[in-house]
């Protein structure tokens, strides 16, 4: 029995993303930032896309969240004021869309930060493409609220139905998906190394997120356990 259980749990692999998606454009949690860094790394998901740079500034070390693309615009000519700052009040601001013809081929392009190769036993990997359509979540949206307080679902934990329905906030997963994750018992058969994983915050607690979610570390409405392990065993 123990041997059988070991085989089952080995099927669940830890997910390491750190992928920069170029086509279609990947956001890295950006919306329409004035600077190139993403302002709120908790806005929609845990992208883990950042650079730690040493020796480039007097303070020695700083983090850079410049990966990813801003939301599209449809301003004519540009969404800027007289000072050349981004102007979200301009007609067409954050209204740009990518258009594809029916039957056309979509080429997926990305850069992966970690090693990934063929016939290399130490860097074997798989690239998993996951996507969602509006029919799966009618609330799927980019959002329009700028700044640091624009996390999907709002700033409270657990998120409220009122905040989750706010159209100015972006949304990937529906609210109930996250609430089910928070109330569901975490999978205790997973490898946790030396981490003391919280048993009181459901499937939001994992080896990578041992304390579980609170108001300061929730990433949108994603479920950390579903994010960190593939394939996942819940809908």
N, C-alpha and C positions, 0 to 999 in steps of 0.2 A: 504493500500500500504506500509506504513512504517513497519508494522508488517511483511509483506512478505519479505521486503528487509532485515530486521534484521535476518530472518531465513536463507536467502541466504548467507549473509556474515559470519554467524556463522559456515558455513560448511568449511570455509577455516581456518585451524588451523596453529598456529605457529610451526615451526619445530625446535626442540632442538636435536642436534645430539650427539656430544661428545661420539662417539662410536669407540671402538678400534677393528678393524676387524683382526682376526687371521687366518682364513682360508676361502677363499683365502687370501693371505697376503695383508693387508692394508698398504699403504705407509706413511700416515700422512705427505705427501709432501716430504718425503725423496727420495733421488736418490742413491748416493753412497758416503755418508758423511764420512769424516775422523773420526769424533766423532759421538756419538750416537744421538745427537740433530739434528733435521731437520734444515738446514741452511737457507732455504727460505720458510717461511710459506705462501707465496703468489704464490708458484710455479704452482700449478694446481687447488687448490680449498681451500675454507675456512674450514679447518678441525675442528677448535676450540679445538683441542686435545692438551692441555698443563696442566701442574701442576704448581701451585704457592706454593713454599715451603718457610716456615718461620723458622728462627732460626738455619739453617744448615750452614750458612756462616757468616763471620763478617759483611757483608753488611745487613744481616737480612733477606731479601726477594729476591728470584730470581725465574725466570721462567724456566721451564724445558719442552723441546719439544722432549723428548726421546721416546714417543710412536710411534709405527709403525715399518715397516720393510724396510730394504734397498732393492734396486733392485737386482735381482738375477745375479750371475756370473757363468761363465763356464771355469774359468782358471784352469790349472793343474800345481801344486796343488792348489795354492791360488794366488789372485791378489795383491801381496805385493812385494815391493822392498827390498833391503838388510837391510833397516832400519825398516822393518815391517810396513811401511806406505802403504796405499792403492795406487796402481799403475794402473791408468786408461789406460795406454798404453799396458798392458799385453794382450796377445791374449785371448779372451774370456771374458774380462772385460765388465760387464753390458750386457752380452749376454745370461744369464741364463733364462730359461723359465720353467713354470710349464706345465706338460703334463698330459692329461687325456685321457683315452680310451673312444671311442664312446660307449654310452650306460651305462657308469659307473655313480654312484651317487656321487654328490659333496656335502659334508657336510659343512654347513656355521656355523662358530664359531665366536663369538664376545663377548666383554665386554662392557656394557653400564655404563657410569659414573653416570647418574641420576637414580633415583628410577624408577622401572618398574615392576609392579606386576599384579596379577590376583585377582579379588574380593577385591581390595583395592581402594576405591573411590578417594583417593588423589593422587594416582600414576598410574592411568590408562594410558597406552601408546600403540602405535602400532609400530612395526618395519617394515619399508618399504624398500624393496630391489629394487634398481634401477641399471640398468646396460646397457651397450652399446656394440654393436659388430662392427667390422670393416666395415660391409656392411652399417651401419648407418652413419659412419664417416670414410672414407678411410684414413684420416689423424691421426687417433687414435694411440698414441705412448707414450712411457715413456720419451723419450729424453735422451741425454747423456751429456749435458753441466752441469758442476758442479759449485758450488759457490753460490753467492747471486743474480746474475743477470741472472737468467734462468727462469723467469716467462713465462708461456705459452702466446704467442702473442707478446712477447717482452716487453721492458720497457717503451714504449711510450703509451700515452693515448689520443685518442683511438688507439688501436693497428693497425698496418699496415698489408697489405696483404703479403708484403715481409717478415716481422718478423714472422707472423703467420705460414708461409710456411717453416720456418727454421727447418730442420730435427733434429738439435741438441736440440731444445726445445721440451718439452713434450706437449701433447695436449689431452684434453678430448673433449670439445665442439668445433665445427667448428667456424671459425671467424664470419661468417654471423649470427650465432645464437647470438653471443654477440652484434654485431652491431645492430641487430634488437631490442635487449633488451635495448640498450642505447637510441635508438631513439623512442621507444614505450612509450606512456604515462603510468606512474605508476598507479596502481589500488588505487584510492583515497577513496574507500569504506572500506579499511582495518583499523583495530584498530592501532593507532599510539601512544597511551598513551600521555606522555608529550613531545614527540620528535617533533622537527621542521624539517619535512622531506622536502628535496630539491625537487622542482618541475621542475628543469632544467636539470636533468640527467636521465630522463626516469625511467625505471624499475630497474635501479641499485640503486635507493634510496628506503629504507625500514625503518621500525622502528628499526631494528637491524643495519642498515647502513644508517642513516638519511642524511648524506652529499652526498650520491651517490658516484660513483666511480671516482677516479682520478688516476694519475700515481703512487701514493704511496699506494693505498689500493685496487687495483684490484687484485682479486684472480684468476689467470689463465684467462680463457674465460667463467667462469660461470656467470649466471645471478642471482644477489642477490635475486630478487623477487621470482624466481623459486626455489632458494635454501631454502628460509625462509618460504615458504607456500606450503602446500600440501592439496589437489591436485592442480596443476597449471592449468591455463586456456588458455595457449598458447602452440603451438607445440614446 
